[in-house]
Amino acid sequence: MVHGLKGWMMAAPATALVVLCLVLPVSATIAATFYAGGGPFDLYAAFLSSGFRRTVLWRTLEISLITTVLSLMIGFLTAYVVSRAPPRWRSALIILAVFPLLTGVVVRSFAWLIILGRNGIMNNLLVWIGVDGAPFTMVYTQGSVIVAMVYLFVPLMILTIVGVLENIPDDVIEAAQSLGATPVQTFRQVIFPLAVPGLIVGSVLVFTGSFTSFATPQLLGGDQQMMMGTFLYQRAMVAFDWDGAVTVSAIMVAVTLAVVIGMTRIAKRLNPMTT
């Protein structure tokens, strides 16, 4: 009883800070959407009744899901190679994998403008090798936004997964192989279930980061590929539509919470030991 009370007392300052700086502002933002319109759900009905706004929401979901899947595949393969590398190389490989995180998001997004621009590196290369139709329009497309997003979030995915893979004992893998398991069976029945917690955490981080991003969609997508983050900025800082901005914020929070809950359930199904 005393130890439990001490634990609660030690956690009380951090809990109070989270409630004060996160829970209360988010709750107040969501609650405001039910009182701003004529009825509790008028603002949401107005948002969903607009074809343009539904398109922005669907585009954001689509780009975020594609970014998450691609980041998961690239990040898992890279993290697996890093985790199985000799110890003397492991630190160097991790540094190389996460080196882009040392540069700001805006700088990395501008780099993709230089690479994918009409007079950029990629188009100049295509023109030089004689590709028919070059130069192509690569920026302000959904593909450019996805490529830049994957580049931004793969290092985060690697960091999340590599720690989980490193903690899988070699004895467990060797035991599976000694019992006759093929490499595919070993991966499916041993490595993958044990790596599920890292995969879920990484997927949640990448999805929420992609879904709420602003700088990259603004620079590489523009108004043609508007996402929820840029739409929120437009409603609040350009149109001064505070009710619309609050509604967009509430929808983004609701989608994020739904994804976290859904990912948690998937993790428990794939690995019952996941908490």
Accessible surface in RSA format (square Angstrom, percent):
REM  Atomic radii and reference values for relative SASA: ProtOr
REM  Chains: A
REM  Algorithm: Lee & Richards
REM  Probe-radius: 1.40
REM  Slices: 20
REM RES _ NUM      All-atoms   Total-Side   Main-Chain    Non-polar    All polar
REM                ABS   REL    ABS   REL    ABS   REL    ABS   REL    ABS   REL
RES MET A   1   204.68 106.0 154.13 102.0  50.54 120.3 132.18 112.4  72.49  96.0
RES VAL A   2    95.44  62.8  93.49  84.6   1.95   4.7  94.30  81.9   1.14   3.1
RES HIS A   3   155.66  85.1 146.16 101.6   9.50  24.3  99.71 102.8  55.95  65.1
RES GLY A   4    41.31  50.9   0.00   N/A  41.31  50.9  36.81 101.0   4.50  10.1
RES LEU A   5   104.78  58.4 101.02  72.3   3.76   9.5 102.93  72.3   1.85   5.0
RES LYS A   6   115.96  56.6 114.58  70.3   1.39   3.3  66.54  59.9  49.42  52.6
RES GLY A   7    37.82  46.6   0.00   N/A  37.82  46.6  32.28  88.6   5.54  12.4
RES TRP A   8   192.04  77.1 187.29  90.7   4.75  11.2 159.30  84.9  32.74  53.1
RES MET A   9   124.99  64.7 111.77  74.0  13.22  31.5  99.94  85.0  25.05  33.2
RES MET A  10   158.17  81.9 131.88  87.3  26.30  62.6 111.67  94.9  46.51  61.6
RES ALA A  11    44.82  41.2  38.33  59.1   6.49  14.8  44.62  62.8   0.19   0.5
RES ALA A  12    51.68  47.5  43.55  67.2   8.13  18.5  49.80  70.1   1.87   5.0
RES PRO A  13    92.13  67.1  77.37  70.5  14.76  53.7  86.86  71.7   5.27  32.8
RES ALA A  14    62.58  57.5  55.88  86.2   6.70  15.2  61.37  86.4   1.21   3.2
RES THR A  15    70.71  50.3  66.18  67.1   4.53  10.8  54.36  73.0  16.35  24.7
RES ALA A  16    60.87  56.0  50.78  78.4  10.09  22.9  58.05  81.8   2.81   7.4
RES LEU A  17   109.61  61.0 106.46  76.2   3.15   7.9 109.23  76.7   0.38   1.0
RES VAL A  18    75.33  49.6  72.08  65.3   3.24   7.8  75.33  65.5   0.00   0.0
RES VAL A  19    58.54  38.5  58.54  53.0   0.00   0.0  58.54  50.9   0.00   0.0
RES LEU A  20   116.43  64.8 108.95  77.9   7.48  18.8 109.31  76.8   7.12  19.2
RES CYS A  21    82.02  62.0  57.02  63.6  25.00  58.8  30.68  77.7  51.34  55.4
RES LEU A  22   104.92  58.4 104.41  74.7   0.52   1.3 104.92  73.7   0.00   0.0
RES VAL A  23    69.44  45.7  65.40  59.2   4.03   9.7  69.26  60.2   0.18   0.5
RES LEU A  24    95.69  53.3  92.86  66.4   2.83   7.1  93.20  65.5   2.49   6.7
RES PRO A  25    61.36  44.7  51.88  47.3   9.48  34.4  60.31  49.8   1.05   6.5
RES VAL A  26    47.65  31.4  45.91  41.6   1.75   4.2  47.65  41.4   0.01   0.0
RES SER A  27    56.39  47.7  48.84  65.2   7.55  17.4  34.09  72.6  22.30  31.2
RES ALA A  28    63.40  58.3  50.14  77.4  13.26  30.2  57.98  81.6   5.42  14.4
RES THR A  29    45.08  32.1  39.18  39.7   5.90  14.1  19.47  26.2  25.61  38.7
RES ILE A  30    49.70  28.3  49.70  37.0   0.00   0.0  49.70  35.8   0.00   0.0
RES ALA A  31    42.57  39.1  39.57  61.1   3.00   6.8  42.31  59.6   0.26   0.7
RES ALA A  32    44.69  41.1  35.64  55.0   9.05  20.6  43.03  60.6   1.65   4.4
RES THR A  33     0.02   0.0   0.00   0.0   0.02   0.0   0.02   0.0   0.00   0.0
RES PHE A  34    70.06  35.0  62.14  38.5   7.91  20.6  62.14  37.7   7.91  22.6
RES TYR A  35   181.97  85.0 154.64  88.0  27.33  71.1 110.48  83.0  71.49  88.1
RES ALA A  36    49.72  45.7  12.46  19.2  37.26  84.8  23.46  33.0  26.26  69.6
RES GLY A  37    24.75  30.5   0.00   N/A  24.75  30.5  12.01  33.0  12.74  28.5
RES GLY A  38    83.69 103.2   0.00   N/A  83.69 103.2  39.41 108.2  44.28  99.2
RES GLY A  39    17.80  22.0   0.00   N/A  17.80  22.0  17.66  48.5   0.14   0.3
RES PRO A  40    78.89  57.5  78.75  71.8   0.14   0.5  78.75  65.0   0.14   0.9
RES PHE A  41   132.92  66.5 130.94  81.1   1.97   5.1 131.48  79.7   1.44   4.1
RES ASP A  42    68.44  47.9  63.08  62.8   5.35  12.7  18.39  43.3  50.05  49.9
RES LEU A  43    28.06  15.6  25.53  18.3   2.54   6.4  25.64  18.0   2.42   6.5
RES TYR A  44    39.26  18.3  39.26  22.3   0.00   0.0  35.49  26.7   3.76   4.6
RES ALA A  45    59.80  55.0  48.98  75.6  10.82  24.6  56.85  80.1   2.95   7.8
RES ALA A  46    52.71  48.5  42.08  64.9  10.62  24.2  47.88  67.4   4.83  12.8
RES PHE A  47     1.38   0.7   1.38   0.9   0.00   0.0   1.38   0.8   0.00   0.0
RES LEU A  48    91.02  50.7  86.85  62.1   4.17  10.5  87.05  61.1   3.98  10.7
RES SER A  49    85.86  72.6  53.16  70.9  32.70  75.3  46.80  99.7  39.06  54.7
RES SER A  50    34.22  28.9  26.20  35.0   8.02  18.5  21.66  46.1  12.56  17.6
RES GLY A  51    36.75  45.3   0.00   N/A  36.75  45.3  24.47  67.2  12.28  27.5
RES PHE A  52   108.29  54.2  97.37  60.3  10.92  28.4 102.74  62.3   5.54  15.9
RES ARG A  53    52.83  22.2  52.83  26.9   0.00   0.0   1.79   2.4  51.04  30.9
RES ARG A  54   115.91  48.7 112.45  57.3   3.46   8.2  42.02  57.4  73.89  44.8
RES THR A  55    65.47  46.6  60.54  61.4   4.93  11.7  40.19  54.0  25.28  38.2
RES VAL A  56     0.00   0.0   0.00   0.0   0.00   0.0   0.00   0.0   0.00   0.0
RES LEU A  57    27.18  15.1  27.18  19.4   0.00   0.0  27.18  19.1   0.00   0.0
RES TRP A  58   158.89  63.8 158.04  76.5   0.85   2.0 141.15  75.3  17.74  28.8
RES ARG A  59    38.52  16.2  37.98  19.4   0.54   1.3   5.04   6.9  33.48  20.3
RES THR A  60     0.00   0.0   0.00   0.0   0.00   0.0   0.00   0.0   0.00   0.0
RES LEU A  61    41.92  23.3  41.92  30.0   0.00   0.0  41.92  29.4   0.00   0.0
RES GLU A  62    58.05  33.3  55.56  42.0   2.49   5.9  12.43  24.0  45.61  37.2
RES ILE A  63     0.00   0.0   0.00   0.0   0.00   0.0   0.00   0.0   0.00   0.0
RES SER A  64     0.00   0.0   0.00   0.0   0.00   0.0   0.00   0.0   0.00   0.0
RES LEU A  65    91.29  50.8  91.17  65.2   0.12   0.3  91.29  64.1   0.00   0.0
RES ILE A  66    60.77  34.6  58.19  43.3   2.58   6.2  60.74  43.7   0.03   0.1
RES THR A  67     0.00   0.0   0.00   0.0   0.00   0.0   0.00   0.0   0.00   0.0
RES THR A  68     7.64   5.4   7.64   7.7   0.00   0.0   7.64  10.3   0.00   0.0
RES VAL A  69    80.57  53.0  80.24  72.6   0.32   0.8  80.57  70.0   0.00   0.0
RES LEU A  70    62.25  34.7  62.25  44.5   0.00   0.0  62.25  43.7   0.00   0.0
RES SER A  71     0.00   0.0   0.00   0.0   0.00   0.0   0.00   0.0   0.00   0.0
RES LEU A  72    49.43  27.5  49.40  35.3   0.03   0.1  49.40  34.7   0.03   0.1
RES MET A  73   100.14  51.9  94.25  62.4   5.89  14.0  61.21  52.0  38.93  51.6
RES ILE A  74    80.93  46.1  79.02  58.9   1.90   4.6  80.65  58.1   0.27   0.7
RES GLY A  75     0.00   0.0   0.00   N/A   0.00   0.0   0.00   0.0   0.00   0.0
RES PHE A  76    21.42  10.7  21.42  13.3   0.00   0.0  21.42  13.0   0.00   0.0
RES LEU A  77   120.45  67.1 119.68  85.6   0.77   1.9 119.96  84.2   0.49   1.3
RES THR A  78    44.95  32.0  40.14  40.7   4.81  11.5  29.30  39.4  15.66  23.7
RES ALA A  79     0.00   0.0   0.00   0.0   0.00   0.0   0.00   0.0   0.00   0.0
RES TYR A  80    75.66  35.3  75.66  43.0   0.00   0.0  47.14  35.4  28.52  35.2
RES VAL A  81    94.67  62.3  89.95  81.4   4.71  11.4  93.20  81.0   1.47   4.0
RES VAL A  82     4.14   2.7   4.14   3.7   0.00   0.0   4.14   3.6   0.00   0.0
RES SER A  83     5.57   4.7   0.12   0.2   5.45  12.6   0.12   0.3   5.45   7.6
RES ARG A  84    81.30  34.1  52.18  26.6  29.12  69.3  42.66  58.3  38.64  23.4
RES ALA A  85    12.31  11.3   5.49   8.5   6.81  15.5  10.82  15.2   1.48   3.9
RES PRO A  86    60.86  44.4  54.64  49.8   6.22  22.6  60.69  50.1   0.17   1.1
RES PRO A  87   106.56  77.7  93.91  85.6  12.65  46.0  95.13  78.5  11.43  71.0
RES ARG A  88   189.95  79.8 155.43  79.2  34.52  82.2  74.48 101.8 115.47  70.0
RES TRP A  89   138.03  55.4 138.03  66.8   0.00   0.0 128.18  68.3   9.84  16.0
RES ARG A  90    65.19  27.4  65.19  33.2   0.00   0.0  13.12  17.9  52.07  31.6
RES SER A  91    74.16  62.7  70.55  94.2   3.61   8.3  36.34  77.4  37.82  53.0
RES ALA A  92    44.87  41.3  38.98  60.1   5.89  13.4  42.75  60.2   2.11   5.6
RES LEU A  93    57.96  32.3  55.30  39.6   2.65   6.7  55.30  38.8   2.65   7.1
RES ILE A  94    40.41  23.0  40.41  30.1   0.00   0.0  40.41  29.1   0.00   0.0
RES ILE A  95   107.02  60.9 106.67  79.5   0.35   0.8 106.88  77.0   0.13   0.4
RES LEU A  96   127.67  71.1 113.23  81.0  14.44  36.3 113.48  79.7  14.20  38.2
RES ALA A  97    19.47  17.9   3.93   6.1  15.54  35.3  14.75  20.8   4.72  12.5
RES VAL A  98    26.74  17.6  25.93  23.5   0.81   2.0  25.93  22.5   0.81   2.2
RES PHE A  99   118.15  59.1 117.05  72.5   1.10   2.9 118.15  71.6   0.00   0.0
RES PRO A 100    26.43  19.3  22.19  20.2   4.23  15.4  26.43  21.8   0.00   0.0
RES LEU A 101    69.83  38.9  46.67  33.4  23.16  58.2  46.68  32.8  23.16  62.3
RES LEU A 102   141.07  78.6 104.68  74.9  36.39  91.5 109.21  76.7  31.86  85.7
RES THR A 103    49.06  34.9  43.63  44.2   5.43  12.9  24.03  32.3  25.03  37.8
RES GLY A 104    42.84  52.8   0.00   N/A  42.84  52.8  34.29  94.1   8.55  19.1
RES VAL A 105    67.93  44.7  63.65  57.6   4.28  10.3  63.65  55.3   4.28  11.6
RES VAL A 106    75.14  49.4  74.50  67.4   0.64   1.5  74.50  64.7   0.64   1.7
RES VAL A 107    91.08  59.9  88.13  79.8   2.95   7.1  89.75  78.0   1.33   3.6
RES ARG A 108    15.69   6.6  14.88   7.6   0.82   1.9   5.87   8.0   9.82   6.0
RES SER A 109     0.35   0.3   0.03   0.0   0.32   0.7   0.32   0.7   0.03   0.0
RES PHE A 110    99.60  49.8  99.55  61.7   0.06   0.1  99.55  60.4   0.06   0.2
RES ALA A 111    40.79  37.5  37.31  57.6   3.49   7.9  40.05  56.4   0.74   2.0
RES TRP A 112    41.94  16.8  41.94  20.3   0.00   0.0  39.77  21.2   2.17   3.5
RES LEU A 113    41.00  22.8  34.99  25.0   6.01  15.1  35.24  24.7   5.76  15.5
RES ILE A 114   112.72  64.1 105.73  78.8   6.99  16.9 112.72  81.2   0.00   0.0
RES ILE A 115    48.13  27.4  48.13  35.9   0.00   0.0  48.13  34.7   0.00   0.0
RES LEU A 116    16.12   9.0  16.09  11.5   0.02   0.1  16.09  11.3   0.02   0.1
RES GLY A 117    12.77  15.7   0.00   N/A  12.77  15.7  12.77  35.0   0.00   0.0
RES ARG A 118   129.97  54.6 122.17  62.3   7.80  18.6  57.17  78.1  72.80  44.1
RES ASN A 119   132.11  91.1 112.96 109.2  19.14  46.1  31.34  75.4 100.77  97.4
RES GLY A 120     7.52   9.3   0.00   N/A   7.52   9.3   7.08  19.4   0.44   1.0
RES ILE A 121   107.07  60.9 103.35  77.0   3.72   9.0 105.60  76.0   1.46   4.0
RES MET A 122    70.76  36.6  70.24  46.5   0.52   1.2  56.89  48.4  13.87  18.4
RES ASN A 123     0.34   0.2   0.30   0.3   0.04   0.1   0.34   0.8   0.00   0.0
RES ASN A 124    84.31  58.1  78.42  75.8   5.89  14.2  25.68  61.8  58.63  56.7
RES LEU A 125    89.09  49.6  84.45  60.4   4.64  11.7  88.51  62.2   0.58   1.6
RES LEU A 126    33.18  18.5  33.18  23.7   0.00   0.0  33.18  23.3   0.00   0.0
RES VAL A 127    77.64  51.1  64.71  58.6  12.93  31.2  66.79  58.0  10.84  29.4
RES TRP A 128   203.95  81.8 174.66  84.5  29.29  68.8 152.23  81.2  51.73  83.9
RES ILE A 129    99.41  56.6  62.71  46.7  36.71  88.5  70.96  51.1  28.45  77.2
RES GLY A 130    59.74  73.7   0.00   N/A  59.74  73.7  31.47  86.4  28.28  63.3
RES VAL A 131    58.02  38.2  44.61  40.4  13.41  32.3  50.36  43.8   7.66  20.8
RES ASP A 132   139.60  97.8 118.01 117.5  21.59  51.0  44.35 104.4  95.25  95.0
RES GLY A 133    54.55  67.3   0.00   N/A  54.55  67.3  34.72  95.3  19.84  44.4
RES ALA A 134    23.58  21.7   0.42   0.6  23.16  52.7   0.42   0.6  23.16  61.4
RES PRO A 135    45.54  33.2  41.52  37.8   4.02  14.6  41.52  34.3   4.02  25.0
RES PHE A 136    78.39  39.2  75.36  46.7   3.03   7.9  78.39  47.5   0.00   0.0
RES THR A 137    95.52  67.9  72.80  73.8  22.72  54.1  52.50  70.5  43.02  65.0
RES MET A 138    39.30  20.4  33.60  22.2   5.70  13.6  33.59  28.6   5.70   7.6
RES VAL A 139    18.11  11.9  18.11  16.4   0.00   0.0  18.11  15.7   0.00   0.0
RES TYR A 140    98.74  46.1  90.89  51.7   7.85  20.4  51.00  38.3  47.74  58.8
RES THR A 141    43.55  31.0  43.38  44.0   0.17   0.4  38.90  52.3   4.65   7.0
RES GLN A 142    48.91  27.4  46.20  33.8   2.71   6.5  17.39  37.0  31.52  23.9
RES GLY A 143    40.11  49.5   0.00   N/A  40.11  49.5  34.62  95.0   5.49  12.3
RES SER A 144     4.73   4.0   0.39   0.5   4.34  10.0   2.24   4.8   2.49   3.5
RES VAL A 145     0.00   0.0   0.00   0.0   0.00   0.0   0.00   0.0   0.00   0.0
RES ILE A 146    18.48  10.5  18.48  13.8   0.00   0.0  18.48  13.3   0.00   0.0
RES VAL A 147    65.55  43.1  61.35  55.5   4.21  10.1  64.04  55.6   1.51   4.1
RES ALA A 148     0.19   0.2   0.19   0.3   0.00   0.0   0.19   0.3   0.00   0.0
RES MET A 149     0.00   0.0   0.00   0.0   0.00   0.0   0.00   0.0   0.00   0.0
RES VAL A 150    15.57  10.2  15.57  14.1   0.00   0.0  15.57  13.5   0.00   0.0
RES TYR A 151    82.57  38.6  75.33  42.9   7.25  18.9  53.56  40.2  29.02  35.8
RES LEU A 152    11.37   6.3   7.20   5.2   4.17  10.5   7.20   5.1   4.17  11.2
RES PHE A 153    29.83  14.9  29.83  18.5   0.00   0.0  29.83  18.1   0.00   0.0
RES VAL A 154    18.82  12.4  18.82  17.0   0.00   0.0  18.82  16.4   0.00   0.0
RES PRO A 155     4.71   3.4   4.71   4.3   0.00   0.0   4.71   3.9   0.00   0.0
RES LEU A 156    56.15  31.3  56.15  40.2   0.00   0.0  56.15  39.4   0.00   0.0
RES MET A 157     0.00   0.0   0.00   0.0   0.00   0.0   0.00   0.0   0.00   0.0
RES ILE A 158     5.03   2.9   5.03   3.8   0.00   0.0   5.03   3.6   0.00   0.0
RES LEU A 159    75.56  42.1  61.36  43.9  14.20  35.7  61.46  43.2  14.10  37.9
RES THR A 160    27.08  19.3  13.42  13.6  13.66  32.5  16.11  21.6  10.96  16.6
RES ILE A 161     0.00   0.0   0.00   0.0   0.00   0.0   0.00   0.0   0.00   0.0
RES VAL A 162     8.06   5.3   8.06   7.3   0.00   0.0   8.06   7.0   0.00   0.0
RES GLY A 163    30.21  37.3   0.00   N/A  30.21  37.3  29.61  81.3   0.60   1.3
RES VAL A 164    36.73  24.2  32.57  29.5   4.16  10.0  35.40  30.8   1.32   3.6
RES LEU A 165     0.39   0.2   0.07   0.0   0.32   0.8   0.07   0.0   0.32   0.9
RES GLU A 166    70.70  40.6  41.11  31.1  29.59  70.4  13.20  25.5  57.50  46.9
RES ASN A 167   121.41  83.7  97.22  94.0  24.19  58.2  29.65  71.4  91.76  88.7
RES ILE A 168     8.50   4.8   3.85   2.9   4.65  11.2   5.09   3.7   3.40   9.2
RES PRO A 169    71.11  51.8  59.86  54.6  11.25  40.9  71.11  58.7   0.00   0.0
RES ASP A 170    81.21  56.9  75.15  74.8   6.06  14.3  21.46  50.5  59.75  59.6
RES ASP A 171   106.92  74.9 102.13 101.6   4.79  11.3  32.25  75.9  74.67  74.5
RES VAL A 172    58.51  38.5  53.85  48.7   4.66  11.2  57.17  49.7   1.34   3.6
RES ILE A 173    19.66  11.2  19.66  14.7   0.00   0.0  19.66  14.2   0.00   0.0
RES GLU A 174   103.54  59.4  99.23  75.1   4.30  10.2  38.05  73.6  65.49  53.5
RES ALA A 175    49.79  45.8  44.03  68.0   5.75  13.1  49.29  69.4   0.50   1.3
RES ALA A 176    14.29  13.1   8.16  12.6   6.13  13.9  13.48  19.0   0.81   2.2
RES GLN A 177    95.93  53.6  80.94  59.2  14.99  35.7  23.80  50.7  72.12  54.7
RES SER A 178    93.36  78.9  50.61  67.5  42.75  98.5  52.22 111.2  41.14  57.6
RES LEU A 179   157.21  87.6 121.76  87.1  35.45  89.1 127.03  89.2  30.18  81.2
RES GLY A 180    59.11  72.9   0.00   N/A  59.11  72.9  36.42 100.0  22.69  50.8
RES ALA A 181    28.17  25.9  14.93  23.0  13.23  30.1  18.05  25.4  10.11  26.8
RES THR A 182    67.22  47.8  63.70  64.6   3.53   8.4  62.83  84.4   4.39   6.6
RES PRO A 183   109.56  79.8 100.93  92.0   8.63  31.4 104.03  85.9   5.53  34.4
RES VAL A 184   110.94  73.0 107.22  97.1   3.72   9.0 110.92  96.4   0.02   0.1
RES GLN A 185    70.88  39.6  70.44  51.5   0.43   1.0  10.11  21.5  60.76  46.1
RES THR A 186     4.06   2.9   3.84   3.9   0.22   0.5   4.06   5.5   0.00   0.0
RES PHE A 187    80.56  40.3  80.54  49.9   0.02   0.0  80.54  48.8   0.02   0.0
RES ARG A 188   138.55  58.2 130.86  66.7   7.68  18.3  60.77  83.1  77.78  47.1
RES GLN A 189   107.64  60.2  83.97  61.4  23.67  56.4  27.65  58.9  79.99  60.7
RES VAL A 190    23.92  15.7  21.03  19.0   2.90   7.0  23.82  20.7   0.10   0.3
RES ILE A 191     5.77   3.3   5.77   4.3   0.00   0.0   5.77   4.2   0.00   0.0
RES PHE A 192    63.49  31.8  63.49  39.3   0.00   0.0  63.49  38.5   0.00   0.0
RES PRO A 193    33.18  24.2  32.88  30.0   0.30   1.1  33.18  27.4   0.00   0.0
RES LEU A 194    76.40  42.5  67.81  48.5   8.59  21.6  68.42  48.1   7.98  21.5
RES ALA A 195     0.00   0.0   0.00   0.0   0.00   0.0   0.00   0.0   0.00   0.0
RES VAL A 196     1.19   0.8   1.16   1.0   0.03   0.1   1.19   1.0   0.00   0.0
RES PRO A 197    47.34  34.5  45.23  41.2   2.12   7.7  47.31  39.1   0.04   0.2
RES GLY A 198     2.52   3.1   0.00   N/A   2.52   3.1   2.31   6.3   0.21   0.5
RES LEU A 199    11.80   6.6  11.73   8.4   0.08   0.2  11.80   8.3   0.00   0.0
RES ILE A 200    22.59  12.9  22.59  16.8   0.00   0.0  22.59  16.3   0.00   0.0
RES VAL A 201    77.75  51.2  75.21  68.1   2.54   6.1  77.75  67.6   0.00   0.0
RES GLY A 202     0.01   0.0   0.00   N/A   0.01   0.0   0.01   0.0   0.00   0.0
RES SER A 203     4.92   4.2   4.92   6.6   0.00   0.0   1.05   2.2   3.87   5.4
RES VAL A 204    23.70  15.6  23.70  21.5   0.00   0.0  23.70  20.6   0.00   0.0
RES LEU A 205    74.09  41.3  70.31  50.3   3.77   9.5  70.43  49.5   3.65   9.8
RES VAL A 206     0.05   0.0   0.05   0.0   0.00   0.0   0.05   0.0   0.00   0.0
RES PHE A 207     1.95   1.0   1.95   1.2   0.00   0.0   1.95   1.2   0.00   0.0
RES THR A 208    26.51  18.9  25.81  26.2   0.70   1.7  15.85  21.3  10.66  16.1
RES GLY A 209    21.13  26.1   0.00   N/A  21.13  26.1  18.52  50.8   2.61   5.8
RES SER A 210     0.00   0.0   0.00   0.0   0.00   0.0   0.00   0.0   0.00   0.0
RES PHE A 211     0.31   0.2   0.00   0.0   0.31   0.8   0.00   0.0   0.31   0.9
RES THR A 212    66.12  47.0  48.94  49.6  17.18  41.0  32.55  43.7  33.58  50.8
RES SER A 213    19.73  16.7  10.56  14.1   9.17  21.1  19.57  41.7   0.16   0.2
RES PHE A 214    79.69  39.9  75.00  46.5   4.70  12.2  75.00  45.5   4.70  13.4
RES ALA A 215    24.32  22.4  18.22  28.1   6.10  13.9  20.59  29.0   3.73   9.9
RES THR A 216     0.65   0.5   0.32   0.3   0.33   0.8   0.00   0.0   0.65   1.0
RES PRO A 217     0.28   0.2   0.09   0.1   0.19   0.7   0.09   0.1   0.19   1.2
RES GLN A 218    75.14  42.0  69.13  50.5   6.01  14.3  16.85  35.9  58.28  44.2
RES LEU A 219    39.37  21.9  35.47  25.4   3.90   9.8  37.79  26.5   1.58   4.2
RES LEU A 220     0.00   0.0   0.00   0.0   0.00   0.0   0.00   0.0   0.00   0.0
RES GLY A 221     0.00   0.0   0.00   N/A   0.00   0.0   0.00   0.0   0.00   0.0
RES GLY A 222     9.29  11.5   0.00   N/A   9.29  11.5   8.11  22.2   1.19   2.7
RES ASP A 223   106.59  74.7  90.63  90.2  15.96  37.7  29.10  68.5  77.48  77.3
RES GLN A 224   114.11  63.8  94.39  69.0  19.72  46.9  52.00 110.7  62.11  47.1
RES GLN A 225    33.46  18.7  33.43  24.4   0.03   0.1   0.00   0.0  33.46  25.4
RES MET A 226     8.32   4.3   8.09   5.4   0.23   0.5   8.32   7.1   0.00   0.0
RES MET A 227     0.60   0.3   0.60   0.4   0.00   0.0   0.60   0.5   0.00   0.0
RES MET A 228     0.00   0.0   0.00   0.0   0.00   0.0   0.00   0.0   0.00   0.0
RES GLY A 229     7.33   9.0   0.00   N/A   7.33   9.0   3.76  10.3   3.57   8.0
RES THR A 230     4.98   3.5   2.81   2.9   2.17   5.2   2.81   3.8   2.17   3.3
RES PHE A 231     3.57   1.8   3.57   2.2   0.00   0.0   3.57   2.2   0.00   0.0
RES LEU A 232    47.31  26.3  47.31  33.8   0.00   0.0  47.31  33.2   0.00   0.0
RES TYR A 233   105.95  49.5 101.67  57.8   4.28  11.1  62.87  47.2  43.08  53.1
RES GLN A 234    50.78  28.4  50.78  37.1   0.00   0.0  11.17  23.8  39.61  30.0
RES ARG A 235    46.27  19.4  46.27  23.6   0.00   0.0   1.20   1.6  45.07  27.3
RES ALA A 236    14.19  13.0  14.19  21.9   0.00   0.0  14.19  20.0   0.00   0.0
RES MET A 237   105.44  54.6  90.12  59.6  15.32  36.5  73.03  62.1  32.41  42.9
RES VAL A 238    96.39  63.4  77.37  70.0  19.02  45.8  80.75  70.2  15.64  42.4
RES ALA A 239    47.17  43.4  17.15  26.5  30.02  68.3  26.29  37.0  20.88  55.3
RES PHE A 240   129.44  64.8 114.52  70.9  14.93  38.8 114.52  69.4  14.93  42.7
RES ASP A 241    43.64  30.6  37.59  37.4   6.05  14.3  17.23  40.6  26.41  26.3
RES TRP A 242   139.41  55.9 136.06  65.9   3.35   7.9 116.82  62.3  22.59  36.7
RES ASP A 243    65.59  45.9  63.89  63.6   1.70   4.0   9.05  21.3  56.55  56.4
RES GLY A 244     7.65   9.4   0.00   N/A   7.65   9.4   6.71  18.4   0.94   2.1
RES ALA A 245     6.45   5.9   6.35   9.8   0.10   0.2   6.45   9.1   0.00   0.0
RES VAL A 246    39.29  25.9  38.18  34.6   1.11   2.7  39.22  34.1   0.07   0.2
RES THR A 247     3.53   2.5   3.53   3.6   0.00   0.0   3.02   4.1   0.52   0.8
RES VAL A 248     1.07   0.7   1.07   1.0   0.00   0.0   1.07   0.9   0.00   0.0
RES SER A 249    26.92  22.8  24.76  33.0   2.17   5.0  15.12  32.2  11.80  16.5
RES ALA A 250     3.48   3.2   1.51   2.3   1.96   4.5   1.68   2.4   1.80   4.8
RES ILE A 251    18.47  10.5  17.04  12.7   1.43   3.4  18.47  13.3   0.00   0.0
RES MET A 252    14.05   7.3  13.70   9.1   0.35   0.8  12.81  10.9   1.25   1.7
RES VAL A 253    40.92  26.9  37.50  34.0   3.42   8.2  40.79  35.4   0.13   0.4
RES ALA A 254    57.49  52.9  48.96  75.5   8.54  19.4  53.31  75.1   4.19  11.1
RES VAL A 255    28.33  18.6  25.81  23.4   2.52   6.1  28.32  24.6   0.01   0.0
RES THR A 256    28.92  20.6  28.92  29.3   0.00   0.0  26.89  36.1   2.03   3.1
RES LEU A 257   101.11  56.3 101.11  72.3   0.00   0.0 101.11  71.0   0.00   0.0
RES ALA A 258    63.35  58.3  49.05  75.7  14.30  32.5  54.84  77.2   8.52  22.6
RES VAL A 259    28.99  19.1  22.75  20.6   6.24  15.0  28.74  25.0   0.25   0.7
RES VAL A 260    54.93  36.1  54.79  49.6   0.13   0.3  54.79  47.6   0.13   0.4
RES ILE A 261    97.18  55.3  94.47  70.4   2.71   6.5  97.18  70.0   0.00   0.0
RES GLY A 262    28.73  35.4   0.00   N/A  28.73  35.4  28.02  76.9   0.71   1.6
RES MET A 263    35.82  18.6  35.00  23.2   0.82   1.9  30.26  25.7   5.56   7.4
RES THR A 264    49.38  35.1  48.03  48.7   1.35   3.2  33.53  45.0  15.85  24.0
RES ARG A 265   172.37  72.4 166.20  84.7   6.17  14.7  52.68  72.0 119.69  72.5
RES ILE A 266    89.17  50.7  87.13  64.9   2.03   4.9  89.11  64.2   0.06   0.2
RES ALA A 267     1.20   1.1   1.20   1.9   0.00   0.0   1.20   1.7   0.00   0.0
RES LYS A 268   108.25  52.8 102.20  62.7   6.06  14.4  47.96  43.2  60.29  64.2
RES ARG A 269   209.75  88.1 180.79  92.2  28.96  68.9  66.39  90.7 143.36  86.9
RES LEU A 270    81.94  45.6  62.75  44.9  19.18  48.2  65.43  45.9  16.51  44.4
RES ASN A 271    17.70  12.2  17.18  16.6   0.52   1.3   0.55   1.3  17.14  16.6
RES PRO A 272   113.30  82.6  88.14  80.3  25.16  91.5  90.59  74.8  22.71 141.1
RES MET A 273   163.12  84.5 144.56  95.7  18.56  44.2 114.77  97.6  48.35  64.1
RES THR A 274    18.65  13.3  10.41  10.6   8.24  19.6  14.90  20.0   3.75   5.7
RES THR A 275   154.22 109.7 106.20 107.7  48.02 114.4  91.23 122.5  62.98  95.2
END  Absolute sums over single chains surface
CHAIN  1 A    15772.2      13516.2       2256.0      11628.4       4143.8
END  Absolute sums over all chains
TOTAL         15772.2      13516.2       2256.0      11628.4       4143.8
